[in-house]
Amino acid sequence: MRETPNFTGWQAMVLHREDGNTEKLIRQLRLLGIYATLQWAPLPAVALPDLVIVDADQGWDDLLPWNGETPACPVVALLGSEAPGRIAWALGQGAGAIIAKPIATSAIYPALVMAVSIHQERKATAEKLQYLEERVRLRPFSPPSQSFRPHVASTRRALTQSCATAPCAAACRWSRYRPSFWRCRTSAGGRLMHVLKQMIRQPTALFGLIVVTLVIALAIAAPWIARSAPDEQMFDGLSLEGAPLPPGGPYLLGTDTLGRDLFSPLFSPAPR
């Protein structure tokens, strides 16, 4: 809907108990040119109004005649509760807009426009679906001709011959679930070589493979690379003055204030 509707002369039904919200609502509807009727009873299926405004806080399933189906007119819900069940009920009744309680006069007109727009979109979509279903129903159905079967047989023979000359002919077999096609199985080694070739062609993937391989190798060799346990205090890990040793010599990264090797913790957690 590109243009806002003109509500002058519309008939609206307000399904709500009479209170201060309904007085403000009806007064604003009359200013918009809408003749509003207030009632708190189920809406009859005949002589439906142009617009329905329903109380979603206290409404029940039989309050509206469509009850979960596509509404026959635009629906606006009045909601003062944040309960998910009440919101779901309003949406199930086809509400295209919600006006929060207490009602603000500035929120009435935008809600009416939104409800009318959504109702028109639903109506257009339903008409389009009905048109497409009618076209599908009237479309003539022609079974496959007899001339098509020799073509299928020749295709099967061609697939059989190509599979017999392929390197994976020994692994080819007729599928139990798809008897119209052949499937070829390659060995696990062949699939692995194919993956490796694809990774070699991509420098980023090759770099990642090298890094992962290096990390795995260091994790395996950690017991032989690490000088000692990470929490072991070495006898010669401190100087005569009790200071940590600098990097070099038997301690590649030096020691800490307790005489522990700083190089060993880099590999010790890997096998755990």
Order of alpha helices (4+ residues) and beta strands (2+ residues): beta-alpha-beta-beta-beta-alpha-beta-alpha-alpha-beta-beta-alpha-alpha-alpha
